[in-house]
Amino acid sequence: MVGLEGDIAWANIKGDDGGVGGTVDQSTYRWLGSVRGRLGYAANNWLFFGTGGWAFANIRHSNNGAPTDTFDNTRSGWTVGGGVEYAFLPNWTVRADYRYFDFGSYSRSAPANGVFPYSVANKLQTVTIGLSYKF
């Protein structure tokens, strides 16, 4: 099986650095999406697949140094993953997949002093499950 797939999701996925370096840096993925190729192998009602392609996301980053620095950043990157899909009725399937996203990294001047930059690496892993009806 060869195909093309796209998706977009509104999200509230948060992560932080636990205060390493004295301040807490938090990133919140507000929405993310992708356009990917999909290559799979079908065996009876099962489909095993790999996927990969372009990814994009809006990320809100906060640094709680004095003063606090908060900004939104829309990033472009890549994603790769794989999964399994099962057809349990003629038009219905259920699936599970794993994806790794990499939106690169960037540096920004620390708000407390405006001189020393801090670096933000935007990497994310997701596991999703889905139910589909095929027309």
N, CA, C and O atoms as a GROMACS GRO file, in nm:
protein
  540
    1MET      N    1   0.084  -0.116   0.000
    1MET     CA    2   0.000   0.000   0.000
    1MET      C    3   0.090   0.124   0.000
    1MET      O    4   0.186   0.132   0.077
    2VAL      N    5   0.058   0.217  -0.085
    2VAL     CA    6   0.129   0.345  -0.091
    2VAL      C    7   0.022   0.454  -0.085
    2VAL      O    8  -0.080   0.444  -0.152
    3GLY      N    9   0.047   0.557  -0.004
    3GLY     CA   10  -0.052   0.664   0.006
    3GLY      C   11   0.005   0.793   0.057
    3GLY      O   12   0.123   0.802   0.090
    4LEU      N   13  -0.081   0.892   0.063
    4LEU     CA   14  -0.047   1.024   0.114
    4LEU      C   15  -0.151   1.059   0.219
    4LEU      O   16  -0.270   1.034   0.200
    5GLU      N   17  -0.106   1.115   0.331
    5GLU     CA   18  -0.196   1.144   0.442
    5GLU      C   19  -0.160   1.279   0.503
    5GLU      O   20  -0.042   1.316   0.508
    6GLY      N   21  -0.260   1.351   0.548
    6GLY     CA   22  -0.238   1.478   0.616
    6GLY      C   23  -0.329   1.489   0.736
    6GLY      O   24  -0.435   1.428   0.740
    7ASP      N   25  -0.287   1.566   0.833
    7ASP     CA   26  -0.369   1.587   0.952
    7ASP      C   27  -0.332   1.718   1.018
    7ASP      O   28  -0.224   1.772   0.997
    8ILE      N   29  -0.424   1.768   1.099
    8ILE     CA   30  -0.398   1.884   1.182
    8ILE      C   31  -0.475   1.862   1.312
    8ILE      O   32  -0.588   1.812   1.310
    9ALA      N   33  -0.415   1.900   1.424
    9ALA     CA   34  -0.478   1.878   1.554
    9ALA      C   35  -0.454   1.998   1.644
    9ALA      O   36  -0.344   2.053   1.651
   10TRP      N   37  -0.558   2.038   1.713
   10TRP     CA   38  -0.542   2.138   1.818
   10TRP      C   39  -0.495   2.062   1.940
   10TRP      O   40  -0.544   1.952   1.967
   11ALA      N   41  -0.401   2.118   2.014
   11ALA     CA   42  -0.338   2.045   2.122
   11ALA      C   43  -0.311   2.136   2.241
   11ALA      O   44  -0.324   2.258   2.231
   12ASN      N   45  -0.275   2.077   2.350
   12ASN     CA   46  -0.230   2.148   2.469
   12ASN      C   47  -0.122   2.061   2.534
   12ASN      O   48  -0.132   2.023   2.650
   13ILE      N   49  -0.018   2.031   2.455
   13ILE     CA   50   0.090   1.944   2.498
   13ILE      C   51   0.199   2.030   2.560
   13ILE      O   52   0.253   2.118   2.493
   14LYS      N   53   0.231   2.006   2.687
   14LYS     CA   54   0.327   2.091   2.759
   14LYS      C   55   0.448   2.010   2.804
   14LYS      O   56   0.439   1.891   2.833
   15GLY      N   57   0.560   2.078   2.809
   15GLY     CA   58   0.682   2.020   2.862
   15GLY      C   59   0.772   2.132   2.912
   15GLY      O   60   0.765   2.244   2.862
   16ASP      N   61   0.856   2.103   3.010
   16ASP     CA   62   0.950   2.205   3.060
   16ASP      C   63   1.083   2.141   3.096
   16ASP      O   64   1.097   2.019   3.093
   17ASP      N   65   1.179   2.226   3.130
   17ASP     CA   66   1.314   2.178   3.160
   17ASP      C   67   1.336   2.157   3.309
   17ASP      O   68   1.449   2.129   3.350
   18GLY      N   69   1.233   2.170   3.391
   18GLY     CA   70   1.246   2.146   3.535
   18GLY      C   71   1.331   2.247   3.609
   18GLY      O   72   1.372   2.221   3.722
   19GLY      N   73   1.359   2.361   3.550
   19GLY     CA   74   1.436   2.465   3.617
   19GLY      C   75   1.585   2.454   3.600
   19GLY      O   76   1.660   2.520   3.673
   20VAL      N   77   1.632   2.375   3.506
   20VAL     CA   78   1.776   2.366   3.480
   20VAL      C   79   1.825   2.503   3.438
   20VAL      O   80   1.766   2.565   3.349
   21GLY      N   81   1.931   2.553   3.499
   21GLY     CA   82   1.984   2.685   3.467
   21GLY      C   83   1.920   2.795   3.550
   21GLY      O   84   1.950   2.913   3.529
   22GLY      N   85   1.832   2.760   3.645
   22GLY     CA   86   1.777   2.860   3.736
   22GLY      C   87   1.637   2.908   3.703
   22GLY      O   88   1.569   2.958   3.792
   23THR      N   89   1.593   2.896   3.580
   23THR     CA   90   1.457   2.937   3.544
   23THR      C   91   1.386   2.819   3.478
   23THR      O   92   1.451   2.728   3.425
   24VAL      N   93   1.255   2.821   3.480
   24VAL     CA   94   1.178   2.716   3.416
   24VAL      C   95   1.140   2.763   3.276
   24VAL      O   96   1.075   2.866   3.258
   25ASP      N   97   1.182   2.687   3.177
   25ASP     CA   98   1.145   2.711   3.038
   25ASP      C   99   1.037   2.610   3.003
   25ASP      O  100   1.058   2.489   3.017
   26GLN      N  101   0.922   2.658   2.958
   26GLN     CA  102   0.811   2.569   2.923
   26GLN      C  103   0.769   2.592   2.779
   26GLN      O  104   0.759   2.706   2.733
   27SER      N  105   0.745   2.482   2.708
   27SER     CA  106   0.692   2.488   2.572
   27SER      C  107   0.555   2.423   2.570
   27SER      O  108   0.535   2.316   2.629
   28THR      N  109   0.460   2.488   2.502
   28THR     CA  110   0.326   2.434   2.485
   28THR      C  111   0.296   2.427   2.336
   28THR      O  112   0.294   2.528   2.267
   29TYR      N  113   0.272   2.305   2.288
   29TYR     CA  114   0.231   2.286   2.150
   29TYR      C  115   0.083   2.317   2.142
   29TYR      O  116   0.002   2.242   2.197
   30ARG      N  117   0.046   2.426   2.075
   30ARG     CA  118  -0.094   2.470   2.068
   30ARG      C  119  -0.169   2.401   1.955
   30ARG      O  120  -0.288   2.371   1.969
   31TRP      N  121  -0.103   2.377   1.845
   31TRP     CA  122  -0.157   2.296   1.736
   31TRP      C  123  -0.041   2.240   1.657
   31TRP      O  124   0.068   2.299   1.654
   32LEU      N  125  -0.064   2.126   1.591
   32LEU     CA  126   0.038   2.068   1.506
   32LEU      C  127  -0.028   1.989   1.394
   32LEU      O  128  -0.142   1.944   1.407
   33GLY      N  129   0.045   1.972   1.286
   33GLY     CA  130  -0.006   1.900   1.172
   33GLY      C  131   0.106   1.843   1.089
   33GLY      O  132   0.224   1.867   1.117
   34SER      N  133   0.069   1.768   0.987
   34SER     CA  134   0.171   1.709   0.900
   34SER      C  135   0.109   1.667   0.767
   34SER      O  136  -0.012   1.650   0.755
   35VAL      N  137   0.195   1.653   0.668
   35VAL     CA  138   0.164   1.594   0.539
   35VAL      C  139   0.270   1.488   0.517
   35VAL      O  140   0.390   1.518   0.512
   36ARG      N  141   0.226   1.360   0.503
   36ARG     CA  142   0.321   1.249   0.504
   36ARG      C  143   0.292   1.148   0.394
   36ARG      O  144   0.178   1.132   0.350
   37GLY      N  145   0.396   1.082   0.353
   37GLY     CA  146   0.381   0.963   0.272
   37GLY      C  147   0.356   0.846   0.365
   37GLY      O  148   0.397   0.846   0.481
   38ARG      N  149   0.287   0.745   0.312
   38ARG     CA  150   0.256   0.627   0.394
   38ARG      C  151   0.282   0.504   0.309
   38ARG      O  152   0.231   0.493   0.197
   39LEU      N  153   0.361   0.411   0.360
   39LEU     CA  154   0.397   0.288   0.291
   39LEU      C  155   0.365   0.172   0.383
   39LEU      O  156   0.409   0.169   0.498
   40GLY      N  157   0.287   0.075   0.333
   40GLY     CA  158   0.246  -0.033   0.420
   40GLY      C  159   0.237  -0.168   0.354
   40GLY      O  160   0.250  -0.181   0.232
   41TYR      N  161   0.215  -0.267   0.438
   41TYR     CA  162   0.198  -0.404   0.394
   41TYR      C  163   0.068  -0.456   0.454
   41TYR      O  164   0.049  -0.452   0.575
   42ALA      N  165  -0.022  -0.506   0.367
   42ALA     CA  166  -0.151  -0.559   0.412
   42ALA      C  167  -0.146  -0.711   0.422
   42ALA      O  168  -0.096  -0.779   0.332
   43ALA      N  169  -0.198  -0.762   0.533
   43ALA     CA  170  -0.208  -0.907   0.554
   43ALA      C  171  -0.345  -0.936   0.613
   43ALA      O  172  -0.372  -0.906   0.729
   44ASN      N  173  -0.433  -0.994   0.530
   44ASN     CA  174  -0.573  -1.016   0.568
   44ASN      C  175  -0.636  -0.883   0.606
   44ASN      O  176  -0.639  -0.792   0.524
   45ASN      N  177  -0.686  -0.868   0.728
   45ASN     CA  178  -0.750  -0.743   0.770
   45ASN      C  179  -0.652  -0.647   0.836
   45ASN      O  180  -0.692  -0.540   0.884
   46TRP      N  181  -0.526  -0.681   0.840
   46TRP     CA  182  -0.424  -0.600   0.907
   46TRP      C  183  -0.345  -0.517   0.805
   46TRP      O  184  -0.321  -0.561   0.693
   47LEU      N  185  -0.306  -0.397   0.847
   47LEU     CA  186  -0.216  -0.313   0.767
   47LEU      C  187  -0.106  -0.264   0.859
   47LEU      O  188  -0.133  -0.200   0.961
   48PHE      N  189   0.017  -0.294   0.824
   48PHE     CA  190   0.135  -0.247   0.898
   48PHE      C  191   0.199  -0.139   0.813
   48PHE      O  192   0.224  -0.161   0.695
   49PHE      N  193   0.226  -0.022   0.871
   49PHE     CA  194   0.272   0.089   0.788
   49PHE      C  195   0.380   0.172   0.855
   49PHE      O  196   0.394   0.176   0.977
   50GLY      N  197   0.457   0.238   0.770
   50GLY     CA  198   0.552   0.340   0.811
   50GLY      C  199   0.509   0.471   0.747
   50GLY      O  200   0.442   0.471   0.644
   51THR      N  201   0.546   0.582   0.808
   51THR     CA  202   0.504   0.711   0.756
   51THR      C  203   0.613   0.814   0.784
   51THR      O  204   0.690   0.800   0.879
   52GLY      N  205   0.619   0.917   0.702
   52GLY     CA  206   0.717   1.023   0.723
   52GLY      C  207   0.692   1.140   0.629
   52GLY      O  208   0.640   1.121   0.519
   53GLY      N  209   0.730   1.260   0.672
   53GLY     CA  210   0.714   1.377   0.588
   53GLY      C  211   0.728   1.507   0.663
   53GLY      O  212   0.796   1.515   0.765
   54TRP      N  213   0.663   1.610   0.609
   54TRP     CA  214   0.671   1.747   0.660
   54TRP      C  215   0.576   1.766   0.778
   54TRP      O  216   0.464   1.714   0.776
   55ALA      N  217   0.621   1.839   0.879
   55ALA     CA  218   0.539   1.869   0.996
   55ALA      C  219   0.544   2.018   1.025
   55ALA      O  220   0.640   2.086   0.989
   56PHE      N  221   0.440   2.068   1.092
   56PHE     CA  222   0.434   2.210   1.128
   56PHE      C  223   0.359   2.222   1.261
   56PHE      O  224   0.273   2.140   1.292
   57ALA      N  225   0.393   2.325   1.339
   57ALA     CA  226   0.332   2.341   1.471
   57ALA      C  227   0.340   2.486   1.516
   57ALA      O  228   0.427   2.561   1.473
   58ASN      N  229   0.248   2.523   1.604
   58ASN     CA  230   0.255   2.652   1.674
   58ASN      C  231   0.292   2.621   1.818
   58ASN      O  232   0.223   2.545   1.887
   59ILE      N  233   0.402   2.679   1.864
   59ILE     CA  234   0.456   2.650   1.996
   59ILE      C  235   0.464   2.780   2.076
   59ILE      O  236   0.523   2.878   2.030
   60ARG      N  237   0.404   2.781   2.194
   60ARG     CA  238   0.417   2.896   2.285
   60ARG      C  239   0.526   2.860   2.385
   60ARG      O  240   0.518   2.757   2.453
   61HIS      N  241   0.627   2.947   2.394
   61HIS     CA  242   0.739   2.923   2.485
   61HIS      C  243   0.739   3.029   2.594
   61HIS      O  244   0.716   3.147   2.567
   62SER      N  245   0.763   2.987   2.718
   62SER     CA  246   0.773   3.079   2.832
   62SER      C  247   0.902   3.054   2.907
   62SER      O  248   0.943   2.940   2.926
   63ASN      N  249   0.965   3.162   2.948
   63ASN     CA  250   1.082   3.158   3.034
   63ASN      C  251   1.048   3.244   3.155
   63ASN      O  252   1.020   3.363   3.139
   64ASN      N  253   1.050   3.186   3.275
   64ASN     CA  254   1.005   3.260   3.393
   64ASN      C  255   1.115   3.341   3.461
   64ASN      O  256   1.104   3.372   3.580
   65GLY      N  257   1.221   3.375   3.388
   65GLY     CA  258   1.322   3.465   3.444
   65GLY      C  259   1.260   3.602   3.468
   65GLY      O  260   1.148   3.627   3.426
   66ALA      N  261   1.332   3.690   3.535
   66ALA     CA  262   1.278   3.824   3.563
   66ALA      C  263   1.334   3.919   3.459
   66ALA      O  264   1.454   3.944   3.463
   67PRO      N  265   1.257   3.974   3.368
   67PRO     CA  266   1.113   3.957   3.350
   67PRO      C  267   1.081   3.828   3.275
   67PRO      O  268   1.169   3.766   3.215
   68THR      N  269   0.955   3.788   3.280
   68THR     CA  270   0.909   3.669   3.208
   68THR      C  271   0.907   3.697   3.059
   68THR      O  272   0.871   3.806   3.015
   69ASP      N  273   0.948   3.597   2.982
   69ASP     CA  274   0.949   3.607   2.836
   69ASP      C  275   0.854   3.501   2.782
   69ASP      O  276   0.875   3.382   2.806
   70THR      N  277   0.751   3.542   2.709
   70THR     CA  278   0.656   3.449   2.646
   70THR      C  279   0.638   3.489   2.501
   70THR      O  280   0.617   3.607   2.470
   71PHE      N  281   0.647   3.392   2.412
   71PHE     CA  282   0.628   3.422   2.270
   71PHE      C  283   0.576   3.298   2.199
   71PHE      O  284   0.598   3.185   2.242
   72ASP      N  285   0.505   3.321   2.088
   72ASP     CA  286   0.457   3.214   2.001
   72ASP      C  287   0.552   3.201   1.883
   72ASP      O  288   0.609   3.299   1.835
   73ASN      N  289   0.570   3.078   1.838
   73ASN     CA  290   0.659   3.051   1.727
   73ASN      C  291   0.597   2.940   1.642
   73ASN      O  292   0.572   2.831   1.692
   74THR      N  293   0.571   2.968   1.515
   74THR     CA  294   0.522   2.864   1.425
   74THR      C  295   0.644   2.804   1.356
   74THR      O  296   0.721   2.873   1.290
   75ARG      N  297   0.659   2.672   1.373
   75ARG     CA  298   0.778   2.603   1.326
   75ARG      C  299   0.744   2.500   1.219
   75ARG      O  300   0.633   2.446   1.216
   76SER      N  301   0.839   2.476   1.133
   76SER     CA  302   0.829   2.373   1.030
   76SER      C  303   0.938   2.271   1.058
   76SER      O  304   1.048   2.307   1.100
   77GLY      N  305   0.909   2.144   1.034
   77GLY     CA  306   1.008   2.039   1.059
   77GLY      C  307   0.971   1.911   0.989
   77GLY      O  308   0.914   1.912   0.881
   78TRP      N  309   1.004   1.799   1.052
   78TRP     CA  310   0.978   1.670   0.991
   78TRP      C  311   0.923   1.573   1.096
   78TRP      O  312   0.936   1.595   1.216
   79THR      N  313   0.861   1.467   1.047
   79THR     CA  314   0.807   1.363   1.133
   79THR      C  315   0.828   1.227   1.068
   79THR      O  316   0.833   1.216   0.946
   80VAL      N  317   0.842   1.124   1.151
   80VAL     CA  318   0.856   0.987   1.103
   80VAL      C  319   0.792   0.896   1.208
   80VAL      O  320   0.792   0.927   1.327
   81GLY      N  321   0.738   0.784   1.163
   81GLY     CA  322   0.676   0.691   1.257
   81GLY      C  323   0.623   0.568   1.188
   81GLY      O  324   0.661   0.535   1.076
   82GLY      N  325   0.533   0.499   1.258
   82GLY     CA  326   0.475   0.378   1.205
   82GLY      C  327   0.358   0.334   1.289
   82GLY      O  328   0.332   0.389   1.397
   83GLY      N  329   0.287   0.233   1.239
   83GLY     CA  330   0.174   0.185   1.316
   83GLY      C  331   0.108   0.064   1.254
   83GLY      O  332   0.161   0.001   1.162
   84VAL      N  333  -0.011   0.034   1.306
   84VAL     CA  334  -0.088  -0.080   1.262
   84VAL      C  335  -0.235  -0.039   1.253
   84VAL      O  336  -0.285   0.038   1.335
   85GLU      N  337  -0.304  -0.093   1.152
   85GLU     CA  338  -0.446  -0.065   1.133
   85GLU      C  339  -0.518  -0.198   1.110
   85GLU      O  340  -0.465  -0.286   1.042
   86TYR      N  341  -0.638  -0.212   1.166
   86TYR     CA  342  -0.714  -0.336   1.154
   86TYR      C  343  -0.856  -0.306   1.106
   86TYR      O  344  -0.924  -0.221   1.164
   87ALA      N  345  -0.900  -0.375   1.000
   87ALA     CA  346  -1.036  -0.361   0.948
   87ALA      C  347  -1.123  -0.464   1.018
   87ALA      O  348  -1.111  -0.584   0.993
   88PHE      N  349  -1.212  -0.418   1.108
   88PHE     CA  350  -1.294  -0.511   1.184
   88PHE      C  351  -1.434  -0.527   1.124
   88PHE      O  352  -1.506  -0.620   1.161
   89LEU      N  353  -1.473  -0.440   1.035
   89LEU     CA  354  -1.595  -0.451   0.956
   89LEU      C  355  -1.561  -0.401   0.815
   89LEU      O  356  -1.456  -0.338   0.797
   90PRO      N  357  -1.646  -0.426   0.715
   90PRO     CA  358  -1.610  -0.387   0.578
   90PRO      C  359  -1.567  -0.240   0.562
   90PRO      O  360  -1.475  -0.214   0.485
   91ASN      N  361  -1.629  -0.146   0.630
   91ASN     CA  362  -1.594  -0.005   0.613
   91ASN      C  363  -1.529   0.057   0.736
   91ASN      O  364  -1.499   0.177   0.735
   92TRP      N  365  -1.508  -0.018   0.841
   92TRP     CA  366  -1.455   0.037   0.967
   92TRP      C  367  -1.316  -0.017   0.997
   92TRP      O  368  -1.290  -0.137   0.984
   93THR      N  369  -1.227   0.074   1.039
   93THR     CA  370  -1.093   0.034   1.083
   93THR      C  371  -1.060   0.103   1.215
   93THR      O  372  -1.114   0.209   1.248
   94VAL      N  373  -0.972   0.041   1.289
   94VAL     CA  374  -0.916   0.100   1.410
   94VAL      C  375  -0.764   0.098   1.392
   94VAL      O  376  -0.710   0.006   1.331
   95ARG      N  377  -0.696   0.200   1.446
   95ARG     CA  378  -0.551   0.205   1.426
   95ARG      C  379  -0.481   0.267   1.545
   95ARG      O  380  -0.540   0.338   1.626
   96ALA      N  381  -0.352   0.238   1.553
   96ALA     CA  382  -0.263   0.298   1.652
   96ALA      C  383  -0.134   0.332   1.580
   96ALA      O  384  -0.083   0.253   1.500
   97ASP      N  385  -0.080   0.451   1.609
   97ASP     CA  386   0.049   0.486   1.549
   97ASP      C  387   0.132   0.570   1.644
   97ASP      O  388   0.083   0.637   1.735
   98TYR      N  389   0.262   0.562   1.618
   98TYR     CA  390   0.363   0.638   1.692
   98TYR      C  391   0.428   0.733   1.593
   98TYR      O  392   0.456   0.695   1.479
   99ARG      N  393   0.454   0.857   1.638
   99ARG     CA  394   0.528   0.951   1.554
   99ARG      C  395   0.627   1.032   1.636
   99ARG      O  396   0.599   1.072   1.749
  100TYR      N  397   0.742   1.054   1.577
  100TYR     CA  398   0.846   1.140   1.632
  100TYR      C  399   0.848   1.266   1.547
  100TYR      O  400   0.853   1.259   1.424
  101PHE      N  401   0.844   1.384   1.612
  101PHE     CA  402   0.847   1.514   1.543
  101PHE      C  403   0.975   1.587   1.582
  101PHE      O  404   1.016   1.582   1.698
  102ASP      N  405   1.036   1.654   1.486
  102ASP     CA  406   1.152   1.738   1.514
  102ASP      C  407   1.131   1.872   1.443
  102ASP      O  408   1.128   1.879   1.321
  103PHE      N  409   1.116   1.979   1.524
  103PHE     CA  410   1.095   2.113   1.470
  103PHE      C  411   1.220   2.200   1.483
  103PHE      O  412   1.211   2.322   1.475
  104GLY      N  413   1.335   2.138   1.502
  104GLY     CA  414   1.461   2.211   1.511
  104GLY      C  415   1.476   2.284   1.643
  104GLY      O  416   1.397   2.264   1.736
  105SER      N  417   1.576   2.367   1.651
  105SER     CA  418   1.600   2.445   1.773
  105SER      C  419   1.636   2.587   1.734
  105SER      O  420   1.671   2.615   1.619
  106TYR      N  421   1.627   2.676   1.830
  106TYR     CA  422   1.661   2.816   1.808
  106TYR      C  423   1.709   2.874   1.940
  106TYR      O  424   1.683   2.819   2.047
  107SER      N  425   1.779   2.986   1.932
  107SER     CA  426   1.829   3.057   2.050
  107SER      C  427   1.761   3.192   2.060
  107SER      O  428   1.724   3.252   1.960
  108ARG      N  429   1.745   3.238   2.183
  108ARG     CA  430   1.682   3.367   2.209
  108ARG      C  431   1.752   3.429   2.330
  108ARG      O  432   1.792   3.357   2.421
  109SER      N  433   1.768   3.561   2.330
  109SER     CA  434   1.832   3.629   2.444
  109SER      C  435   1.748   3.610   2.568
  109SER      O  436   1.626   3.622   2.565
  110ALA      N  437   1.814   3.581   2.678
  110ALA     CA  438   1.744   3.563   2.806
  110ALA      C  439   1.682   3.696   2.848
  110ALA      O  440   1.748   3.799   2.837
  111PRO      N  441   1.558   3.696   2.896
  111PRO     CA  442   1.491   3.821   2.931
  111PRO      C  443   1.555   3.893   3.050
  111PRO      O  444   1.543   4.015   3.062
  112ALA      N  445   1.621   3.819   3.138
  112ALA     CA  446   1.677   3.882   3.258
  112ALA      C  447   1.793   3.976   3.225
  112ALA      O  448   1.810   4.078   3.291
  113ASN      N  449   1.872   3.941   3.122
  113ASN     CA  450   1.989   4.024   3.093
  113ASN      C  451   1.998   4.066   2.947
  113ASN      O  452   2.076   4.155   2.914
  114GLY      N  453   1.920   4.004   2.860
  114GLY     CA  454   1.920   4.041   2.719
  114GLY      C  455   2.046   4.005   2.644
  114GLY      O  456   2.058   4.036   2.526
  115VAL      N  457   2.141   3.939   2.711
  115VAL     CA  458   2.269   3.909   2.648
  115VAL      C  459   2.287   3.759   2.629
  115VAL      O  460   2.306   3.712   2.516
  116PHE      N  461   2.280   3.683   2.736
  116PHE     CA  462   2.308   3.540   2.729
  116PHE      C  463   2.188   3.468   2.670
  116PHE      O  464   2.079   3.472   2.726
  117PRO      N  465   2.206   3.401   2.558
  117PRO     CA  466   2.092   3.334   2.495
  117PRO      C  467   2.060   3.202   2.565
  117PRO      O  468   2.146   3.138   2.625
  118TYR      N  469   1.936   3.163   2.554
  118TYR     CA  470   1.898   3.028   2.592
  118TYR      C  471   1.849   2.958   2.466
  118TYR      O  472   1.801   3.022   2.372
  119SER      N  473   1.862   2.828   2.465
  119SER     CA  474   1.830   2.750   2.346
  119SER      C  475   1.706   2.665   2.372
  119SER      O  476   1.688   2.612   2.481
  120VAL      N  477   1.622   2.654   2.271
  120VAL     CA  478   1.499   2.574   2.279
  120VAL      C  479   1.504   2.468   2.170
  120VAL      O  480   1.514   2.501   2.052
  121ALA      N  481   1.498   2.341   2.210
  121ALA     CA  482   1.492   2.230   2.115
  121ALA      C  483   1.348   2.180   2.111
  121ALA      O  484   1.291   2.146   2.214
  122ASN      N  485   1.290   2.177   1.993
  122ASN     CA  486   1.149   2.142   1.977
  122ASN      C  487   1.135   2.002   1.918
  122ASN      O  488   1.129   1.984   1.796
  123LYS      N  489   1.130   1.903   2.007
  123LYS     CA  490   1.113   1.763   1.968
  123LYS      C  491   0.996   1.707   2.045
  123LYS      O  492   0.975   1.741   2.162
  124LEU      N  493   0.919   1.620   1.981
  124LEU     CA  494   0.795   1.570   2.039
  124LEU      C  495   0.771   1.429   1.991
  124LEU      O  496   0.800   1.396   1.876
  125GLN      N  497   0.717   1.345   2.079
  125GLN     CA  498   0.675   1.210   2.042
  125GLN      C  499   0.528   1.193   2.076
  125GLN      O  500   0.483   1.237   2.182
  126THR      N  501   0.451   1.131   1.986
  126THR     CA  502   0.309   1.109   2.011
  126THR      C  503   0.271   0.964   1.982
  126THR      O  504   0.332   0.897   1.899
  127VAL      N  505   0.170   0.919   2.052
  127VAL     CA  506   0.103   0.792   2.024
  127VAL      C  507  -0.044   0.826   2.008
  127VAL      O  508  -0.103   0.889   2.096
  128THR      N  509  -0.103   0.785   1.896
  128THR     CA  510  -0.245   0.815   1.873
  128THR      C  511  -0.320   0.685   1.839
  128THR      O  512  -0.263   0.589   1.788
  129ILE      N  513  -0.447   0.688   1.870
  129ILE     CA  514  -0.536   0.580   1.828
  129ILE      C  515  -0.648   0.644   1.749
  129ILE      O  516  -0.683   0.760   1.772
  130GLY      N  517  -0.705   0.570   1.656
  130GLY     CA  518  -0.809   0.627   1.571
  130GLY      C  519  -0.910   0.524   1.527
  130GLY      O  520  -0.883   0.404   1.523
  131LEU      N  521  -1.028   0.574   1.495
  131LEU     CA  522  -1.136   0.494   1.441
  131LEU      C  523  -1.177   0.560   1.310
  131LEU      O  524  -1.202   0.681   1.307
  132SER      N  525  -1.184   0.483   1.200
  132SER     CA  526  -1.213   0.539   1.069
  132SER      C  527  -1.329   0.466   1.003
  132SER      O  528  -1.347   0.345   1.017
  133TYR      N  529  -1.407   0.544   0.930
  133TYR     CA  530  -1.510   0.488   0.843
  133TYR      C  531  -1.472   0.521   0.700
  133TYR      O  532  -1.448   0.638   0.669
  134LYS      N  533  -1.465   0.425   0.614
  134LYS     CA  534  -1.426   0.445   0.475
  134LYS      C  535  -1.550   0.446   0.387
  134LYS      O  536  -1.627   0.350   0.383
  135PHE      N  537  -1.570   0.558   0.315
  135PHE     CA  538  -1.686   0.573   0.226
  135PHE      C  539  -1.666   0.502   0.096
  135PHE      O  540  -1.754   0.504   0.010
   0.00000   0.00000   0.00000
